[in-house]
Amino acid sequence: MEDQQGGSNVLYFMKLRLPEHVHSLLESGNVTRAIEEIKSLLQEKRGEEQLRFLFELERIRRLAREYPYSVKEAFELASKELPSLSLEEFQSLIAKGCVDSLTLDGEVKVFRRFIPNMFWLCPELEGGRRRRVSELEEIARETLRRRAMRVSDAVAEGRAGHLLPLKYTVRFTLRVAPREPCSGKVRVWVPIPREEGINRGFRILQSHPEPKALAPPDHPQRTAYFELEGEGSVSLTYEYVSYGFAARLDPSEVWVDESSDVFKKYTAEKPPHIAFTDYLVRLTERVVGGEKNPLLRAKRIWEWITSNVRYTFAQDYALYDNISEYVARNLRGDCGMQALLFITMARIAGIPARWQSGWYMNPVRPGMHDWAQIFLEPYGWVYVDPSFGNKRRGEEWRTEFYFGSIEGFRLAANSDISTQFYPPKKHFRSDPVDNQQGEVECDDRNLYYDEWESRLEILEVERVEEGETTLSP
């Protein structure tokens, strides 16, 4: 899906606003009537208007998956965490905004991941919570801190740039089990590391089946592409090298080249989620104030986000009209949402900024993760991770370290959002913004997450000698 300017943006049609009466029906939760109206209007729509209406029907279908619980069902789940909670108290938590919910056709439905969000949004509830202490989580946290300190120590010794490489051996598996018949071949896209900056030396060790195509090393959303005959699985084992990064950022040395291609590309809008709305422009102007230095402007944006935005689990990204503005208005969001707000505000402030995402590759407990980069002369691309540096985590070292540095526990498959795959995907993606779990489709439809599952396993992590940037054949 190419936008009219020729750049890759699979959500280009989201610039179109729905008719006001349809928008009002959706805002009030009258989804059945909204579906009827959209289907009626669809008969005369073509091109990007048709895509916009079809995507809205897809978003409505996803709402039911994201909000599966009745109030009673959600209360029963919450009671396992808060044994003394009454139904009336739970209903008051919904009214207060501690429990994510919405009304669909007159019935209150509760978000599938409401429990962790409930404690993040209303931390005073922690006092009555049934306590569970994860030893594994504590070990993972300490492993991260030690690795970050190694990077910081290297900088203190006078080193900078990409350093302390680690060689990862990874297995990614994806199993497809369609709920209903699926015509033609099943097409699968698996995220793999881009070979740029912190990740280099990607090499496939074993694959079943063999990939039909590999996206170029610098593709903005890099994948290995497979084809299956109906139900089946993909298994891809590979290795790559990941680097930590740090730089001694000196405001007196920093500048931005406004004539460069990097500046022109990475200070531009990419609707709907990187959009210079009136609200975000005013917010950025207020946060940045009269500061002229690009590094210090970026630091002010960083300070505002890491001080004010609370981490919460997100809905399906397809359900947001504008992620960055949602985060700014609601002061909440997951790692990718916080990164998108930072990128958007940085671009408004005239600082080239871009997306980066894939996996946080902590050897103890890996997980999907998103972060950001800013381009500052003479340093080049510098790493910025708002959710890892959030002050609400209560670990002071994080806020200092993650503005400009990164520890190197990373698999960076993506450097942009909502770009078309190689080879192109025909149907709407399960995640139209990012790609971490993979994507699957057949000739007649996209296969959503409930028709397949994927898993990433770290098989080995080894330290690599400095300067050894390639892997053994």
N, C-alpha and C positions, 0 to 999 in steps of 0.2 A: 504494500500500500504506500504509494508515493504521494507526497503533498504537491500542491500546484507549483511550488518553487523548485521541485525536483529533489528536495532533500528527503531522507527517509524518516517518516513519522507515521507509524501505524495508527495513531489516534488523530490524524489531521482533521477528520470530520467532526471532532468534538468542539471545534470552534463555532459550530452551528448551534444555536439555541433552539430548544423545543418550543412549539407553539405555547402561548401563555396558559391556555386552558389545560393542556396536557401537563405542563409543569405544575400547575396548581393542584391537579389531581394527585400527582406523585408526592408533592409536599405534604398534602393532607392524609396520605396513606391509602388513598382509594385506588389501589393497584389494579383491581379487576376492571374498573371503568377505564383506567389509563391504558390498559392492554387493548381494550376494545377500540378506543380512540386511535391508538397508534396503528393497529392493524387496518383500520378503515382508511387512515391517511396514507398508509404505505402503498396502497394500490396505485397511487398517482405519483409516487416518488421515484426518482432515478439518481444514479451517481452518488455523490457524497451525501445528499439528503437521505437517500435510501439507506446508506450505511449507518447514518446517525440514528435513524428510527429502528433499524434492526439491532443495533448495539444497545439501544434502550430496552428493547425486549429481553436481550441477553442479561442486562443488568438486573432487571426485575426478577428473572429466574434465579439469579445468584443470591438475591436477598433472602429467599426462603432457606438457602443453605447456611447463610451467615447468621440468621436469626431463627434458630430451630426451636427454642424453648418457649413454652407458655410460662406465665408468672409462677404457677404452682410447680412446674418442673424445675424451673431455675431456683426457686426457693429450696426445694429438696436438695439440690446440689450445693447451694450456699450453706445449708445447715450442716453439711459435713465438715465445712471449714469453720463455721461459727456455731457451735452446738447450742448456745443459748438464744439464738436468733428466732424471733417470732415472725409469722407471715406479715403482720402489720408493720413490723420494723423493716422487713425486706421491701415492702411496698413503699415505705418512706425513703429507703435508699434509692429506689428507682426514681421517685419524685425529686430527690436531691441531686441526681445525676451521678451517683456512685456506681450505678448498674446501667450498662449500655443497653438501651432498648429502643424500639420504635413501634409505631402502630401500623399494622397491615390489615386493611379491610375491617377496621374496628376492633381488632384484637391486639393486645400488647404482646410483642415478641421480644425475646432477650437474646443478645449476642452470644455466639457459641464460646467465646473466650472471655466471658464477662468476669470470671472469678479473679484471675490475676489483675485485670484492669480495676476491679473493685477496690483492691487493696492499694494499688498505685494511686488511684484517684482520691481515695479517702483513707489515708494511712492511719488515721486514728482507730480504724477497725482492727489493726494488727494486734491490739491488746487482748482481744477476745478470740484470737485465732488459735486453732489447734496447731501447735508448733511442730514443724518438720525441719530438721537441719540436714542438708545434703552435704556429706563429706566430699563427694565428687565435685560439687560446685566450689567448695572451699579450695580444693586442690587445683582446680582449673583457674580460679582467680589468682592464686599465688603463682602458678606457672606463668600466667600473663604478666604479672607484676615483675617477676624476675627477668623475663625476656625483655620487657620495656626498659628495665634498669640497665641491662647489658647494652642496649642501643644508646641510652643516655650516657653511660660510662665511656663508650667509644667516642662520643662527641666531646666529652670532657678531656679526652686524650688527644684531641686535635683532629679527629677524623670526621668526615661528613659525607653526605650523599648516600648511595645504596651500599649497605654493609651487612655483615654477619649472615651470609646466605645459609639457607636450609634446603635440603633436597627432600621433597615429599614423594612418596609412592601412594597413589590413590586408586581406589576402585569405585566406580559409579555404576549402579545398576538401576534399571527402570523396567518394571513389569506392567504389561498392558492386559487389562481384562474388561473389555467393553461390556456395558450392561445390556446392550441391544445390538443387532447386526450393524456392521460398519462396512460400507462398500469400498472396494478397491484396496490398495495397499495401506497399511498403517505406517504413517510417516512420523519419525521421532527425531527431535533435536535435543542433544545433551550439551550442557554448558561445559566449556573447556577453557583453560587459562589463555588469556591474551599474552603475547610475548612482547612486553614493553614495560619499562620501569621496574616494578618490584617482582615481576614474574618473567622467567626466561627458561629456555631449554626444554620446552614441552616435547615429550616423546611417548608414543603409544607403545606399551609393552605387550598387551594382549587385548583382543577385541572379539566379541561374538554377538552378532555377526560382524563382518568387516564394515566399516562406515562407507557409505556411498559418496560422501563428500566431507571435507574439512574446510571450514571457513578460513580465510586468510588470517595470518597471525595477528594483524592489527585491526581485524573486524570489530566494530564497536560493541557487538553482542555476539561473541564468538561461540560456535557450536560445532559438534560432530553430528553429522546427519546419517540416519539409518532408515531402512525400510523393512517392515515385517509383513508376513502374511497372516493377518488377523491377530488373534491372541498370541502373546509371546513375550520375550524379554530381550533387553540389551544389557551387555556387561562390558564395560570399558575400563581397563587398567592402564594407568599412565604415570609418568614421573615428570616433575618440573622443579625448578629452583625458585624459591621465594626469598626476597631480601627485606631487611629492615631499612628504614630511611630516616635520616635526621639532617638538619642544617642549622647553622648558627644564623638565624634571621636577623639582619641588622636594618632597621628602618631607614637609616641614612644611606644605605646602598640600594634600596628597593626602588624599582620603577616599572611602569607598564608601557609597552610599545603599542600605542593606539593605531599605528599603521600596519601592524602585523596581521597575518591571516588568523593566528590564534586569537587575537583580540576580537576580530570581527565575528568569528564563529562562536566563541565562548562568552560573549557578552550579549548574544541575541536571545530572543524568546524562543521557546519551543512549547506552544500550547498543547494540551490544556494545563500542564503541571508546572511549567516554567513560563509564567505569564506575568507581565508587568502591570498588574491591576492597580487602580487608584489606591486601594487599601495598602498594598505592599509597597508601592512607591512612597507613600506618606510615612509608613512605618520605617522604611529604610532611611529616609531623610532624617527622621527623628532620632534613630539609633546612631547613625553615622555623624550627625551634627555637622560642624564646620571642619572636621578632620579632612585633610587633603592627602596625606600619605597613604598609599594603597595598602601597605601591610597593616597599618594602624586602623584603617577603615575596616579591613577584614576582621581584625581582632575585636573591634567593637561589635560587629555582627555576631561573632563567635561568643562573646561574653553575654550578649542579650539572649541568644538561643540557649546556651548551656545553663543560664541562670533561671530562665522562665519557662522552658518547655519541659513537660513531664513525659517520661517514656510510658507508652501504653501499646498494647497489641492493636493492630489495624484490621479493618475490614479488608475484604478483597479490594485491591487497588482500583479495579474497574468501577467500583461504586462511588469514587470521589470525582467531583466535577473539576476541582483544582486542589491538588494535594497541598501545595505550598501555602495557599491562602487558608485552607482548613487548619493547618498547624498554627499559623500566625493568629488566627481568631480564637482557636480553642486551647492553645498552649499545651498541646499534647500530640503524640505521634510516635511511631516506631522509628527504627534507625534510618530507613530510607526516606521517610517523611521529613525527619529532621534534616537529613542531607539535602533534600530538595528545597527546603526553605532556605538553608544556607546558600545553596547555589543560586537561587533566584535573587535573594537579597544582594549577594556579591555581584551578580551581573548588573543589577540595577545601579549598584555603586561604582560600576566601571571596572570591576576586577574580573578577569577571565576565570571562569569556574566550570567544573564538569563533574559528572557522576562517576563513581566507581563502585562495583559491587561484585558479589560472588559468595564466597564463604570465608568466615573467620575460622582459621585452621589451627585452633588450639589443640595440641596433641591429646589432651585429656578429654575435651568436650567441644567438638567443632559445631558450627551452626551457620545458617545463612546470615549474611550481613551486607549492609550498604554504607558507603561513606562518600567523601567528596575530595576534590583537589582544586587548588587555585594556582594560576600561573603568574609567577613574579620574576621579573628580571632582577639579578642575574642567576637565580636559582633554578628556574624552570618550574615543572609541576611539583607542588608541595602538598603534602597530605593533611587533610582536615577531617576528623571523625567526631561529629557533634554528640552522638549518643554515647560513645565510649568516653568522651570527655565531659559528660554532663555533671554539673556540680551536685546534683541530687544524689549521685552515687556515694557521696561522702568520702571519696578518696582523692585528696588534693593533687597527688601526682598526675592523675589522669587529665585534669583540666589543663595543666601546663604541657604535658607530653603530647597530647593528641591535636594540638594546634601546631602543625609543622612537622610532626614525626609520626612514624608508624612502626610497629614492632616486628612485622614480617610474618606473622601468622595469617597469611592471606592467600586466597585464590581469587584473582581478579579476572572474571570472565567478561565483564561489561565496563565500557567507558562512556556509555550514553544510555538514555532511556528510549523505549518505544521505537527502536530501529528495526527494520526488516531483517529477517534471517537470511542466511545463505545455505541452501537455496531458499527462495521465498516461501513463506507460509501462506496458505490460501484463506483459511478461516480465522475468525477472531481468536486471539490467544487466551489461554487461561490466565496468564499474567501479561496484560498489554503494556506494562511499564518495564518490568525487570525480567531477568531469566536466571533462576538459581536451581529450580527443581527439574527443569526441562519442559518440553512442550510436545504434544501428541495430537495428530489429526488423521482422518481418513478422507476419502474423496468427498463425502457428503456432509461432514461436520467436524468441528473441534471436539476432542475428547477432554473433558474437564477432569479435575483432580480425583473425583470419585470413580473414575474408570481406569486409573493407573496409579502406581506408586513408585517413588524413586528413593534412592538411598546413596549417600556418600560415606565411604569408609576411608580412614587414614590407615594405611598398612604399615608405613614406616616413615620416620623423620630422622634425617641425618644432618649433622653439621658438615658444611663444605668449606674447604680452605678458601681464604680470600683470593679473588682473582680467577678462581675456577668457575667460569661462567657457563661452560657447556658440560653436558653429561656424557658419560662413557657410551660408546656405540653398542 
